[in-house]
Amino acid sequence: ANFATGAILGGQSFQTLGGSLPFRRIRWARVLISRSLSGGMPSPRPKLTLSISLPGGQDRLRQMILYVSAKCADAERFGLIKLNKIIWKADFDSFAARGTAVTGRAYKRQKFGPVATDMMPLYSEMLRDGLISIERVDFGDGVIEKRTTPQAQAKLDRFSLSDLAFVEESIQYYWQKTGEEPSDDSHGVAWSTRSNGEDMPYELAYLSDASLGLSQRLRLEDRMLQEGWVSE
């Protein structure tokens, strides 16, 4: 089987050469669909991007923790989950738009959203080194927020204006949200296609919960019929 590029549709089933196929939603054609051929073995899957090597390495995440924490000092809610989500969204939105990330760190799926693999070890290290502190805020009803407070200024010399623009957009997106809200992008199809602890490659940034229009669905069905695509 060869690999072809296609778009997956949410909540739709289509009769194709392979039968009735259920599909998930995806923005633009970035998901690989196996094309059925008689005989032969499937081709190797393309290598996915788990992390991106960028100048500064792990220190980029350290500086973003400081930067985002300072920017969110006046936000009504700003716990650790929200900090994680802001950095994740900046990284994945950047990859979708530019093919590169802000921090480049690897991510895994966790209960409340994607988390950089080295976030917690680095966060603990920053606490020990006095770069950040935790302020406990009691919201009542047993809700106690652990708010990250920076104790040092972020060093931004390795970040471009474009990098910071993606971070600012992510901060604004989450500004009025709580970290536990399941309605944001971090709990969309990219997150739901993984189990807790599994890697979240950067190519998941191409997935979206937005529905395709009727004309797009019809074009895709026509292409599927022409190519004989079947779901994996």
GROMACS elastic network, one bead per residue, 0.5 to 0.9 nm:
[ bonds ]
;  ai    aj funct       b0    kb
    1    34     6  0.62813   500
    1    35     6  0.54923   500
    1    36     6  0.54959   500
    1    37     6  0.54751   500
    1    38     6  0.81703   500
    1    39     6  0.82208   500
    1    40     6  0.67004   500
    1    41     6  0.62027   500
    1    43     6  0.60316   500
    2    33     6  0.87372   500
    2    34     6  0.61942   500
    2    35     6  0.54687   500
    2    36     6  0.75145   500
    2    37     6  0.78380   500
    2    42     6  0.66886   500
    2    43     6  0.59844   500
    3    32     6  0.61613   500
    3    33     6  0.59955   500
    3    34     6  0.50025   500
    3    35     6  0.59683   500
    3    42     6  0.84370   500
    3    43     6  0.72607   500
    3    45     6  0.81646   500
    4    31     6  0.85567   500
    4    32     6  0.58280   500
    4    33     6  0.55854   500
    4    34     6  0.63904   500
    4    35     6  0.64787   500
    4   227     6  0.87754   500
    4   229     6  0.81357   500
    5    29     6  0.60324   500
    5    30     6  0.61799   500
    5    31     6  0.60888   500
    5    32     6  0.51020   500
    5    33     6  0.62057   500
    5    34     6  0.87433   500
    6    28     6  0.81072   500
    6    30     6  0.64056   500
    6    31     6  0.57967   500
    6    32     6  0.62467   500
    6    33     6  0.61767   500
    6   220     6  0.74582   500
    6   223     6  0.86503   500
    6   224     6  0.83379   500
    6   229     6  0.89529   500
    7    23     6  0.89562   500
    7    24     6  0.88129   500
    7    25     6  0.77326   500
    7    26     6  0.60229   500
    7    27     6  0.71186   500
    7    28     6  0.61143   500
    7    30     6  0.65645   500
    7    31     6  0.61449   500
    7    32     6  0.83037   500
    7    33     6  0.84523   500
    7   217     6  0.87960   500
    7   220     6  0.71065   500
    8    22     6  0.88564   500
    8    23     6  0.52950   500
    8    24     6  0.52021   500
    8    25     6  0.51859   500
    8    26     6  0.53857   500
    8    27     6  0.81896   500
    8    28     6  0.88257   500
    8    29     6  0.79989   500
    8    30     6  0.89956   500
    8    31     6  0.72610   500
    8    33     6  0.88485   500
    8   212     6  0.89465   500
    8   220     6  0.86676   500
    9    12     6  0.59986   500
    9    13     6  0.83694   500
    9    22     6  0.80455   500
    9    26     6  0.65049   500
    9   211     6  0.71270   500
    9   212     6  0.68057   500
    9   217     6  0.73349   500
   10    13     6  0.87737   500
   10    22     6  0.80008   500
   10    23     6  0.54313   500
   10    26     6  0.76378   500
   10   209     6  0.77246   500
   10   210     6  0.84113   500
   10   211     6  0.65723   500
   10   212     6  0.81577   500
   11    22     6  0.68776   500
   11    23     6  0.62494   500
   11    24     6  0.64380   500
   11    25     6  0.76659   500
   12    21     6  0.79268   500
   12    22     6  0.58094   500
   12    23     6  0.58748   500
   12    24     6  0.78529   500
   13    20     6  0.58485   500
   13    23     6  0.65407   500
   14    19     6  0.76633   500
   14    20     6  0.52168   500
   14    21     6  0.54127   500
   14    22     6  0.71340   500
   14    23     6  0.85803   500
   14   221     6  0.72561   500
   15    18     6  0.75266   500
   15    19     6  0.52127   500
   15    21     6  0.66420   500
   15   221     6  0.85798   500
   15   225     6  0.87812   500
   16    19     6  0.51020   500
   16    20     6  0.63658   500
   16    21     6  0.74001   500
   16   221     6  0.77774   500
   16   224     6  0.68556   500
   16   225     6  0.57999   500
   16   228     6  0.70969   500
   16   229     6  0.75831   500
   16   230     6  0.74708   500
   17    20     6  0.85924   500
   17    36     6  0.89344   500
   17   224     6  0.81946   500
   17   225     6  0.64790   500
   17   227     6  0.89553   500
   17   228     6  0.55043   500
   17   229     6  0.72533   500
   17   230     6  0.73392   500
   18    21     6  0.76127   500
   18    36     6  0.80610   500
   18   228     6  0.71637   500
   18   229     6  0.71489   500
   18   230     6  0.52925   500
   18   231     6  0.80472   500
   19   230     6  0.79883   500
   21   230     6  0.74291   500
   21   231     6  0.66555   500
   22   231     6  0.80855   500
   23   231     6  0.80472   500
   24   189     6  0.77814   500
   24   209     6  0.84393   500
   25   189     6  0.73873   500
   25   207     6  0.71397   500
   25   208     6  0.61850   500
   25   209     6  0.55379   500
   25   210     6  0.67204   500
   25   211     6  0.63749   500
   25   212     6  0.76937   500
   26    29     6  0.75437   500
   26    30     6  0.78162   500
   26    31     6  0.76903   500
   26   189     6  0.81930   500
   26   206     6  0.69557   500
   26   209     6  0.64766   500
   26   210     6  0.71644   500
   26   211     6  0.77975   500
   26   212     6  0.80698   500
   27    30     6  0.75707   500
   27   206     6  0.61448   500
   27   207     6  0.55713   500
   27   208     6  0.51508   500
   27   209     6  0.77519   500
   27   210     6  0.69879   500
   27   211     6  0.81612   500
   27   212     6  0.76722   500
   28    31     6  0.86254   500
   28   206     6  0.74838   500
   28   207     6  0.83158   500
   28   208     6  0.88762   500
   28   212     6  0.88334   500
   29    32     6  0.84466   500
   29   206     6  0.83981   500
   30   203     6  0.81010   500
   30   206     6  0.63012   500
   30   207     6  0.78865   500
   31   203     6  0.86703   500
   31   204     6  0.89513   500
   31   206     6  0.80353   500
   31   207     6  0.81249   500
   32    45     6  0.88974   500
   33   229     6  0.67138   500
   33   230     6  0.68980   500
   33   231     6  0.61216   500
   33   232     6  0.66681   500
   34    42     6  0.80344   500
   34   229     6  0.62280   500
   34   230     6  0.61443   500
   34   231     6  0.64755   500
   34   232     6  0.61211   500
   35   227     6  0.69871   500
   35   228     6  0.62056   500
   35   230     6  0.60678   500
   35   231     6  0.83455   500
   36    39     6  0.89417   500
   36   227     6  0.84602   500
   36   228     6  0.62140   500
   36   229     6  0.59248   500
   36   230     6  0.63024   500
   37    40     6  0.73970   500
   37   228     6  0.82246   500
   40    43     6  0.89861   500
   42    45     6  0.84304   500
   43    46     6  0.88786   500
   44    47     6  0.87558   500
   45    48     6  0.85627   500
   48   201     6  0.60409   500
   48   202     6  0.74035   500
   48   203     6  0.67750   500
   49    52     6  0.71419   500
   49   106     6  0.86715   500
   49   200     6  0.88693   500
   49   201     6  0.52472   500
   49   202     6  0.54491   500
   49   203     6  0.66499   500
   50   104     6  0.85996   500
   50   105     6  0.78538   500
   50   106     6  0.53114   500
   50   107     6  0.72450   500
   50   199     6  0.72410   500
   50   200     6  0.68799   500
   50   202     6  0.61219   500
   50   203     6  0.86169   500
   51   101     6  0.88585   500
   51   104     6  0.53532   500
   51   105     6  0.51857   500
   51   107     6  0.78993   500
   51   201     6  0.75353   500
   51   202     6  0.74921   500
   52    57     6  0.88383   500
   52   100     6  0.72933   500
   52   101     6  0.71658   500
   52   103     6  0.79720   500
   52   105     6  0.65497   500
   52   106     6  0.78231   500
   53    56     6  0.87057   500
   53    57     6  0.65589   500
   53   103     6  0.88183   500
   53   104     6  0.63367   500
   53   105     6  0.82302   500
   54    57     6  0.56331   500
   54    58     6  0.88869   500
   54    60     6  0.83371   500
   54   101     6  0.85474   500
   54   102     6  0.85417   500
   54   103     6  0.73290   500
   54   104     6  0.64896   500
   55    59     6  0.88711   500
   55    60     6  0.80204   500
   55   158     6  0.68417   500
   56    59     6  0.53718   500
   56    60     6  0.57849   500
   56   103     6  0.89321   500
   56   158     6  0.71533   500
   57    60     6  0.59316   500
   57    61     6  0.79520   500
   57   103     6  0.76146   500
   57   104     6  0.77854   500
   57   105     6  0.80466   500
   58    61     6  0.55138   500
   58    62     6  0.67318   500
   58   103     6  0.76094   500
   58   104     6  0.84853   500
   58   105     6  0.72172   500
   58   118     6  0.81688   500
   58   122     6  0.85154   500
   59    63     6  0.61473   500
   59    64     6  0.85064   500
   59   103     6  0.84707   500
   60    63     6  0.52399   500
   60    64     6  0.62121   500
   60    65     6  0.87171   500
   60   102     6  0.77943   500
   60   103     6  0.52385   500
   60   104     6  0.81884   500
   60   105     6  0.86434   500
   60   155     6  0.89843   500
   60   156     6  0.86574   500
   60   158     6  0.78272   500
   60   159     6  0.82577   500
   61    64     6  0.50247   500
   61    65     6  0.62023   500
   61    66     6  0.87462   500
   61    87     6  0.83106   500
   61   102     6  0.86100   500
   61   103     6  0.55656   500
   61   104     6  0.83887   500
   61   105     6  0.74156   500
   61   116     6  0.87336   500
   61   118     6  0.88225   500
   61   119     6  0.77716   500
   61   122     6  0.84194   500
   62    65     6  0.52514   500
   62    66     6  0.65784   500
   62    67     6  0.87411   500
   62   119     6  0.86581   500
   62   122     6  0.71588   500
   62   123     6  0.79063   500
   62   126     6  0.78877   500
   62   154     6  0.83066   500
   63    66     6  0.51198   500
   63    67     6  0.60185   500
   63    68     6  0.85349   500
   63   153     6  0.83460   500
   63   154     6  0.50411   500
   63   155     6  0.60573   500
   63   156     6  0.71573   500
   64    68     6  0.57634   500
   64    69     6  0.80885   500
   64    87     6  0.72838   500
   64   102     6  0.88664   500
   64   103     6  0.78300   500
   64   154     6  0.71807   500
   64   155     6  0.88374   500
   64   156     6  0.86006   500
   64   167     6  0.86069   500
   65    68     6  0.54712   500
   65    69     6  0.59607   500
   65    70     6  0.85386   500
   65    83     6  0.74318   500
   65    84     6  0.87469   500
   65    87     6  0.80137   500
   65   123     6  0.82697   500
   65   132     6  0.87989   500
   65   148     6  0.86529   500
   65   150     6  0.81295   500
   65   154     6  0.82043   500
   66    69     6  0.52661   500
   66    70     6  0.62040   500
   66    71     6  0.86818   500
   66   131     6  0.79235   500
   66   132     6  0.74803   500
   66   148     6  0.88083   500
   66   149     6  0.81085   500
   66   150     6  0.54725   500
   66   151     6  0.80549   500
   66   152     6  0.70750   500
   66   153     6  0.66199   500
   66   154     6  0.52571   500
   66   155     6  0.86415   500
   67    70     6  0.52927   500
   67    71     6  0.62368   500
   67    72     6  0.86879   500
   67   150     6  0.80776   500
   67   153     6  0.73389   500
   67   154     6  0.52620   500
   67   155     6  0.82912   500
   67   156     6  0.84626   500
   68    71     6  0.50047   500
   68    72     6  0.60620   500
   68    73     6  0.86070   500
   68    83     6  0.71741   500
   68    86     6  0.78603   500
   68    87     6  0.79289   500
   68   167     6  0.78495   500
   68   168     6  0.86056   500
   68   171     6  0.75449   500
   69    72     6  0.51880   500
   69    73     6  0.62118   500
   69    78     6  0.82336   500
   69    83     6  0.73870   500
   69   132     6  0.89170   500
   69   147     6  0.86182   500
   69   148     6  0.61159   500
   69   149     6  0.60508   500
   69   150     6  0.60515   500
   70    73     6  0.52768   500
   70    74     6  0.86208   500
   70   148     6  0.88527   500
   70   149     6  0.70947   500
   70   150     6  0.61547   500
   70   153     6  0.81764   500
   70   154     6  0.85632   500
   71    74     6  0.75912   500
   71    75     6  0.83888   500
   71   168     6  0.86886   500
   71   171     6  0.79965   500
   72    75     6  0.50615   500
   72    76     6  0.85657   500
   72    77     6  0.85893   500
   72    78     6  0.68419   500
   72    83     6  0.89515   500
   72   171     6  0.76146   500
   72   175     6  0.78688   500
   73    76     6  0.85299   500
   73    78     6  0.80019   500
   73   148     6  0.86717   500
   73   149     6  0.73847   500
   73   150     6  0.89463   500
   74    77     6  0.86087   500
   74    78     6  0.88966   500
   75    78     6  0.63180   500
   75   175     6  0.63989   500
   75   176     6  0.76971   500
   76   175     6  0.80609   500
   76   176     6  0.75270   500
   76   177     6  0.89959   500
   76   178     6  0.88499   500
   77    82     6  0.82237   500
   77   145     6  0.79123   500
   77   147     6  0.81619   500
   77   175     6  0.78999   500
   77   176     6  0.76269   500
   77   177     6  0.73797   500
   77   178     6  0.59787   500
   77   179     6  0.78584   500
   78    81     6  0.79944   500
   78    82     6  0.58666   500
   78    83     6  0.68643   500
   78   145     6  0.75845   500
   78   146     6  0.79125   500
   78   147     6  0.57278   500
   78   148     6  0.74817   500
   78   175     6  0.84778   500
   78   177     6  0.88989   500
   78   178     6  0.73032   500
   78   179     6  0.73049   500
   79    82     6  0.54213   500
   79    83     6  0.64224   500
   79    84     6  0.88727   500
   79   145     6  0.56186   500
   79   146     6  0.53056   500
   79   148     6  0.67964   500
   79   178     6  0.80374   500
   79   179     6  0.65698   500
   80    84     6  0.62274   500
   80    85     6  0.86858   500
   80   145     6  0.82957   500
   80   146     6  0.66372   500
   80   147     6  0.67184   500
   80   148     6  0.69153   500
   80   179     6  0.76503   500
   81    84     6  0.51296   500
   81    85     6  0.62853   500
   81    86     6  0.87538   500
   81   112     6  0.69702   500
   81   113     6  0.77889   500
   81   115     6  0.85393   500
   81   178     6  0.85335   500
   81   180     6  0.70940   500
   82    85     6  0.50478   500
   82    86     6  0.61532   500
   82    87     6  0.87401   500
   82   174     6  0.74330   500
   82   177     6  0.82301   500
   82   178     6  0.67796   500
   82   180     6  0.77475   500
   83    86     6  0.53227   500
   83    87     6  0.65003   500
   83    88     6  0.86614   500
   83   148     6  0.82786   500
   83   179     6  0.79643   500
   84    87     6  0.55056   500
   84    88     6  0.61306   500
   84    89     6  0.86566   500
   84   113     6  0.80475   500
   84   114     6  0.73313   500
   84   115     6  0.58268   500
   84   116     6  0.74518   500
   84   119     6  0.80575   500
   84   179     6  0.86785   500
   85    89     6  0.59723   500
   85    90     6  0.84876   500
   85   112     6  0.88756   500
   85   113     6  0.68151   500
   85   114     6  0.68099   500
   85   115     6  0.73462   500
   85   170     6  0.84426   500
   85   174     6  0.81621   500
   85   179     6  0.75422   500
   85   186     6  0.68406   500
   86    89     6  0.53332   500
   86    90     6  0.62715   500
   86    91     6  0.87076   500
   86   167     6  0.72321   500
   86   170     6  0.53742   500
   86   171     6  0.58858   500
   86   173     6  0.82916   500
   86   174     6  0.68705   500
   87    90     6  0.51860   500
   87    91     6  0.62127   500
   87    92     6  0.87346   500
   87   102     6  0.83533   500
   87   103     6  0.81633   500
   87   115     6  0.87910   500
   87   116     6  0.85991   500
   87   167     6  0.69307   500
   87   170     6  0.74919   500
   87   171     6  0.85660   500
   88    91     6  0.51516   500
   88    92     6  0.61749   500
   88    93     6  0.84225   500
   88   107     6  0.80159   500
   88   113     6  0.89340   500
   88   114     6  0.66710   500
   88   115     6  0.69614   500
   88   116     6  0.73640   500
   88   170     6  0.86948   500
   88   186     6  0.82483   500
   89    92     6  0.52314   500
   89    93     6  0.57626   500
   89    94     6  0.81258   500
   89   166     6  0.83153   500
   89   167     6  0.79873   500
   89   170     6  0.60010   500
   89   185     6  0.79254   500
   89   186     6  0.75288   500
   89   205     6  0.89281   500
   90    93     6  0.53532   500
   90    94     6  0.59251   500
   90    95     6  0.85602   500
   90   101     6  0.76562   500
   90   102     6  0.67151   500
   90   103     6  0.87516   500
   90   163     6  0.81148   500
   90   164     6  0.86792   500
   90   165     6  0.86878   500
   90   166     6  0.50947   500
   90   168     6  0.81599   500
   90   169     6  0.75267   500
   90   170     6  0.55698   500
   90   171     6  0.85394   500
   91    94     6  0.52310   500
   91    95     6  0.62703   500
   91    96     6  0.88094   500
   91   100     6  0.79696   500
   91   102     6  0.50526   500
   91   103     6  0.64231   500
   91   104     6  0.69135   500
   91   105     6  0.83936   500
   91   163     6  0.87116   500
   91   166     6  0.77681   500
   91   167     6  0.80661   500
   91   202     6  0.84322   500
   91   205     6  0.89792   500
   92    96     6  0.61566   500
   92    97     6  0.85983   500
   92   100     6  0.85047   500
   92   101     6  0.65808   500
   92   102     6  0.84515   500
   92   202     6  0.62780   500
   92   203     6  0.83639   500
   92   204     6  0.79526   500
   92   205     6  0.52108   500
   92   206     6  0.86371   500
   93    96     6  0.51188   500
   93    97     6  0.62294   500
   93    98     6  0.84549   500
   93   101     6  0.79462   500
   93   166     6  0.71106   500
   93   170     6  0.86237   500
   93   205     6  0.65045   500
   93   206     6  0.87675   500
   94    97     6  0.52051   500
   94    98     6  0.57092   500
   94    99     6  0.70243   500
   94   100     6  0.61909   500
   94   101     6  0.52001   500
   94   102     6  0.67195   500
   94   162     6  0.86677   500
   94   163     6  0.74934   500
   94   166     6  0.63105   500
   94   167     6  0.89424   500
   94   205     6  0.87431   500
   95    98     6  0.52579   500
   95   102     6  0.82206   500
   95   202     6  0.68029   500
   95   203     6  0.79615   500
   95   205     6  0.68524   500
   95   206     6  0.87154   500
   96    99     6  0.59436   500
   96   100     6  0.78488   500
   96   101     6  0.86828   500
   96   202     6  0.81553   500
   96   203     6  0.76896   500
   96   204     6  0.87218   500
   96   205     6  0.54622   500
   96   206     6  0.59077   500
   97   100     6  0.80657   500
   98   101     6  0.77771   500
  100   104     6  0.74339   500
  100   202     6  0.89545   500
  101   104     6  0.50335   500
  101   105     6  0.83241   500
  101   163     6  0.77889   500
  101   202     6  0.86004   500
  102   105     6  0.86000   500
  102   159     6  0.76102   500
  102   160     6  0.88840   500
  102   162     6  0.89026   500
  102   163     6  0.54247   500
  102   164     6  0.79634   500
  102   166     6  0.79352   500
  102   167     6  0.80326   500
  103   163     6  0.88563   500
  105   116     6  0.60864   500
  105   117     6  0.73117   500
  105   118     6  0.77461   500
  105   119     6  0.89913   500
  106   115     6  0.84189   500
  106   116     6  0.55776   500
  106   117     6  0.56486   500
  106   118     6  0.77930   500
  106   199     6  0.76839   500
  106   200     6  0.75570   500
  106   201     6  0.75459   500
  106   202     6  0.83937   500
  107   114     6  0.61817   500
  107   115     6  0.53528   500
  107   117     6  0.51988   500
  107   118     6  0.84159   500
  107   198     6  0.85469   500
  107   199     6  0.59965   500
  107   200     6  0.53696   500
  107   201     6  0.71762   500
  107   202     6  0.84181   500
  108   113     6  0.86012   500
  108   114     6  0.55904   500
  108   115     6  0.55622   500
  108   116     6  0.63905   500
  108   117     6  0.61061   500
  108   194     6  0.89049   500
  108   196     6  0.74603   500
  108   197     6  0.55608   500
  108   198     6  0.53609   500
  108   200     6  0.51857   500
  108   201     6  0.84220   500
  109   112     6  0.82942   500
  109   113     6  0.60706   500
  109   115     6  0.64691   500
  109   116     6  0.89569   500
  109   191     6  0.65875   500
  109   192     6  0.88996   500
  109   194     6  0.66176   500
  109   195     6  0.65039   500
  109   197     6  0.53094   500
  109   198     6  0.55994   500
  109   199     6  0.64717   500
  109   200     6  0.63427   500
  110   113     6  0.52520   500
  110   114     6  0.56421   500
  110   115     6  0.65748   500
  110   191     6  0.87576   500
  110   195     6  0.78294   500
  110   197     6  0.60004   500
  110   198     6  0.82013   500
  111   114     6  0.81243   500
  111   195     6  0.88639   500
  111   196     6  0.63413   500
  111   197     6  0.89074   500
  112   115     6  0.87438   500
  112   179     6  0.77543   500
  112   180     6  0.62883   500
  112   181     6  0.83225   500
  112   182     6  0.76519   500
  112   186     6  0.81011   500
  112   187     6  0.78568   500
  113   180     6  0.87083   500
  113   182     6  0.85097   500
  113   186     6  0.53188   500
  113   187     6  0.62333   500
  113   191     6  0.70274   500
  114   186     6  0.66221   500
  114   187     6  0.85724   500
  114   191     6  0.72320   500
  114   200     6  0.75491   500
  115   118     6  0.83804   500
  115   119     6  0.68870   500
  115   120     6  0.88120   500
  116   119     6  0.50779   500
  116   120     6  0.81606   500
  117   120     6  0.76105   500
  117   121     6  0.86231   500
  117   199     6  0.88592   500
  118   121     6  0.56299   500
  118   122     6  0.60053   500
  118   123     6  0.83754   500
  119   122     6  0.52555   500
  119   123     6  0.58253   500
  119   124     6  0.85569   500
  120   124     6  0.60610   500
  120   125     6  0.84609   500
  121   124     6  0.52467   500
  121   125     6  0.62334   500
  121   126     6  0.87363   500
  122   126     6  0.61639   500
  122   127     6  0.86541   500
  123   126     6  0.51139   500
  123   127     6  0.63306   500
  123   128     6  0.87941   500
  123   132     6  0.83002   500
  124   127     6  0.50793   500
  124   128     6  0.63330   500
  124   129     6  0.86846   500
  125   128     6  0.51120   500
  125   129     6  0.61693   500
  125   130     6  0.86084   500
  125   131     6  0.86826   500
  126   129     6  0.50209   500
  126   130     6  0.60869   500
  126   131     6  0.50998   500
  126   132     6  0.59213   500
  126   133     6  0.84264   500
  127   130     6  0.51778   500
  127   131     6  0.60879   500
  127   132     6  0.53123   500
  127   133     6  0.59778   500
  127   134     6  0.82148   500
  128   131     6  0.77842   500
  128   132     6  0.84713   500
  129   132     6  0.79085   500
  130   133     6  0.68337   500
  130   150     6  0.88254   500
  130   151     6  0.66964   500
  130   152     6  0.83314   500
  131   149     6  0.87989   500
  131   150     6  0.62090   500
  131   152     6  0.54846   500
  131   153     6  0.87110   500
  132   148     6  0.66171   500
  132   149     6  0.55359   500
  132   152     6  0.72368   500
  133   147     6  0.82322   500
  133   148     6  0.59739   500
  133   149     6  0.52021   500
  133   150     6  0.64677   500
  133   151     6  0.68876   500
  134   146     6  0.59030   500
  134   147     6  0.54049   500
  134   149     6  0.59602   500
  134   150     6  0.88118   500
  135   145     6  0.79274   500
  135   146     6  0.57241   500
  135   148     6  0.64750   500
  135   149     6  0.68534   500
  136   144     6  0.63938   500
  136   145     6  0.55825   500
  136   147     6  0.60974   500
  136   148     6  0.89716   500
  137   143     6  0.83840   500
  137   144     6  0.54924   500
  137   145     6  0.50011   500
  137   146     6  0.65259   500
  137   147     6  0.70851   500
  138   141     6  0.86013   500
  138   142     6  0.76027   500
  138   143     6  0.61041   500
  138   145     6  0.63948   500
  139   142     6  0.73919   500
  139   143     6  0.53444   500
  139   144     6  0.59782   500
  139   145     6  0.74343   500
  140   143     6  0.54894   500
  140   144     6  0.73258   500
  141   144     6  0.86548   500
  150   153     6  0.72810   500
  150   154     6  0.86943   500
  155   158     6  0.78272   500
  155   159     6  0.87977   500
  156   159     6  0.53616   500
  156   160     6  0.81757   500
  156   164     6  0.88743   500
  157   160     6  0.78306   500
  159   162     6  0.80084   500
  159   163     6  0.58533   500
  159   164     6  0.68735   500
  160   163     6  0.50465   500
  160   164     6  0.64973   500
  160   165     6  0.86345   500
  161   164     6  0.51933   500
  161   165     6  0.61169   500
  161   166     6  0.88759   500
  162   166     6  0.65313   500
  162   167     6  0.88457   500
  163   166     6  0.55085   500
  163   167     6  0.66222   500
  163   168     6  0.89200   500
  164   168     6  0.61096   500
  164   169     6  0.85886   500
  165   168     6  0.50689   500
  165   169     6  0.62070   500
  165   170     6  0.86225   500
  166   169     6  0.51304   500
  166   170     6  0.62224   500
  166   171     6  0.86867   500
  167   170     6  0.50836   500
  167   171     6  0.62008   500
  167   172     6  0.86925   500
  168   171     6  0.50703   500
  168   172     6  0.62626   500
  168   173     6  0.86163   500
  169   172     6  0.51760   500
  169   173     6  0.61655   500
  169   174     6  0.88239   500
  170   174     6  0.63705   500
  170   175     6  0.84264   500
  171   174     6  0.53739   500
  171   175     6  0.57627   500
  172   176     6  0.79769   500
  173   176     6  0.76290   500
  173   177     6  0.79991   500
  173   184     6  0.89669   500
  174   177     6  0.50539   500
  174   178     6  0.75727   500
  174   179     6  0.81674   500
  174   184     6  0.83459   500
  175   178     6  0.82264   500
  177   180     6  0.83004   500
  177   181     6  0.68384   500
  177   184     6  0.85042   500
  178   181     6  0.56735   500
  179   182     6  0.85144   500
  181   184     6  0.66453   500
  181   187     6  0.87521   500
  182   185     6  0.83146   500
  182   186     6  0.75911   500
  182   187     6  0.56804   500
  182   188     6  0.85088   500
  183   186     6  0.80182   500
  183   187     6  0.65633   500
  183   188     6  0.78205   500
  184   187     6  0.60140   500
  184   188     6  0.71181   500
  185   188     6  0.51716   500
  185   189     6  0.84552   500
  185   190     6  0.84918   500
  185   191     6  0.85386   500
  185   208     6  0.84221   500
  185   209     6  0.84881   500
  186   189     6  0.86417   500
  186   190     6  0.76956   500
  186   191     6  0.63144   500
  187   190     6  0.73731   500
  187   191     6  0.52738   500
  187   192     6  0.64960   500
  188   191     6  0.55460   500
  188   192     6  0.61688   500
  188   193     6  0.87368   500
  188   207     6  0.84742   500
  188   208     6  0.71807   500
  188   209     6  0.62965   500
  189   193     6  0.59955   500
  189   194     6  0.88872   500
  189   204     6  0.87014   500
  189   207     6  0.66495   500
  189   208     6  0.65122   500
  189   209     6  0.61837   500
  190   193     6  0.57138   500
  190   194     6  0.73816   500
  190   200     6  0.80372   500
  190   204     6  0.54142   500
  190   205     6  0.71945   500
  190   206     6  0.84190   500
  190   207     6  0.58551   500
  190   208     6  0.73818   500
  190   209     6  0.87527   500
  191   194     6  0.57002   500
  191   195     6  0.80729   500
  191   200     6  0.78641   500
  191   204     6  0.83927   500
  192   195     6  0.73676   500
  194   197     6  0.83557   500
  194   198     6  0.61967   500
  194   199     6  0.78297   500
  194   200     6  0.74948   500
  195   198     6  0.56680   500
  195   199     6  0.87998   500
  196   199     6  0.87823   500
  200   203     6  0.82417   500
  200   204     6  0.68629   500
  201   204     6  0.59268   500
  201   205     6  0.82296   500
  202   205     6  0.56989   500
  202   206     6  0.82967   500
  203   206     6  0.58561   500
  203   207     6  0.79528   500
  204   207     6  0.54626   500
  204   208     6  0.88013   500
  205   208     6  0.78545   500
  207   210     6  0.89599   500
  208   211     6  0.82284   500
  212   215     6  0.82021   500
  212   216     6  0.60212   500
  212   217     6  0.64166   500
  213   216     6  0.52684   500
  213   217     6  0.63152   500
  213   218     6  0.87504   500
  214   217     6  0.51125   500
  214   218     6  0.61888   500
  214   219     6  0.86410   500
  215   218     6  0.51337   500
  215   219     6  0.61802   500
  215   220     6  0.85974   500
  216   219     6  0.51457   500
  216   220     6  0.61627   500
  216   221     6  0.86367   500
  217   220     6  0.50893   500
  217   221     6  0.61321   500
  217   222     6  0.85865   500
  218   221     6  0.51041   500
  218   222     6  0.61702   500
  218   223     6  0.86178   500
  219   222     6  0.51279   500
  219   223     6  0.62106   500
  219   224     6  0.86178   500
  220   223     6  0.50234   500
  220   224     6  0.60646   500
  220   225     6  0.85922   500
  221   224     6  0.50094   500
  221   225     6  0.62129   500
  221   226     6  0.86424   500
  222   225     6  0.51954   500
  222   226     6  0.62863   500
  222   227     6  0.87304   500
  223   226     6  0.50282   500
  223   227     6  0.60959   500
  223   228     6  0.82576   500
  223   229     6  0.83924   500
  224   227     6  0.51964   500
  224   228     6  0.55668   500
  224   229     6  0.51494   500
  224   230     6  0.78820   500
  225   228     6  0.52217   500
  225   229     6  0.70600   500
  226   229     6  0.81744   500
